[in-house]
Amino acid sequence: MEPLLCYPEPFPTELALVIERAGYPWKAVARPEHAETDEPDDGWAGAVVCAEPDATGAFALCRLVRARDVPLRPLLLVVGPTQLADLHLREDHFDDFCVLPVRGEEVAARLAHLFWRTGRGLRPELIEHGPLVLNLETYQAAVAGRTLDLTYMEYELLRFLAARPGKVFTRETLLSRVWGYEYYGGARTVDVHVRRLRAKLGEEHAHLIETVRSVGYRFGHGTWAP
């Protein structure tokens, strides 16, 4: 999925965390004209523009991207409580808006609805389990809104386990399913990667990968089925 165009730079931390947690890649620009000069080859997926504190720049950017031959959409505008009056007669500048302070669930829901309504695309394919989100399109992972810096194999192992919560896998099965049948490494390879994943998940979330004594590992809690 192409990145969302975000304004301003630096982008408000609370908005960035919401967008990342929802699984959308994004890129912030410092000036309205940078929406053109910094645009990826495949274009922007949409835009999230924050009008606080620079309302002039925010509305200038909105005018710029909506004046194209093919207007950029969806465009979500974020305004401060005192800026609602500024929206009058500017309804063509945006597709939807929300008011600061942002609520994560609201922003994510509005973005998902806008992508569906404008037909520009759908929410990226995600694996979600409690605080953990894996974006299967961008190979990104985040826990509690914090992006994880994972190697390719760490991501692949986490993705494999998270896609099958509660199921126990032996080390040998994980080696063959994640690393491939041609891989000749020993079971210690799995243990090392699990240890690294737990460290990157952090103490609060390390329990997401459970050790099943004398068997292997599972993601999440297992349920008893007689």
GIVEN-V454806 format. One record per pair of residues at least 24 apart in sequence whose ideal C-beta (glycine too) atoms are under 6 Angstrom apart, sorted by sequence separation. I is the first residue (numbers start at 0). J is the second residue. If there is no record, write none. Layout:
BEGIN
i=I j=J
i=I j=J
END
This chain:
BEGIN
i=2 j=26
i=31 j=56
i=46 j=71
i=133 j=158
i=34 j=60
i=65 j=92
i=31 j=59
i=43 j=71
i=45 j=73
i=46 j=74
i=47 j=75
i=48 j=76
i=49 j=77
i=50 j=78
i=51 j=79
i=31 j=60
i=34 j=63
i=4 j=34
i=34 j=64
i=61 j=92
i=31 j=63
i=50 j=82
i=128 j=161
i=75 j=109
i=126 j=161
i=126 j=162
i=128 j=164
i=156 j=192
i=1 j=39
i=11 j=49
i=4 j=43
i=153 j=192
i=157 j=196
i=1 j=41
i=73 j=113
i=1 j=42
i=3 j=44
i=3 j=45
i=4 j=46
i=5 j=47
i=6 j=48
i=1 j=44
i=153 j=196
i=0 j=44
i=3 j=47
i=73 j=117
i=167 j=211
i=72 j=117
i=170 j=215
i=7 j=53
i=169 j=215
i=167 j=214
i=168 j=215
i=167 j=215
i=167 j=217
i=166 j=217
i=147 j=199
i=6 j=60
i=164 j=218
i=165 j=219
i=164 j=219
i=165 j=221
i=161 j=218
i=165 j=222
i=142 j=200
i=160 j=218
i=142 j=204
i=17 j=103
i=21 j=107
i=13 j=101
i=17 j=106
i=22 j=123
i=22 j=125
i=22 j=132
i=22 j=134
i=24 j=137
i=20 j=141
i=19 j=141
i=0 j=123
i=20 j=144
i=19 j=146
i=16 j=144
i=0 j=136
END
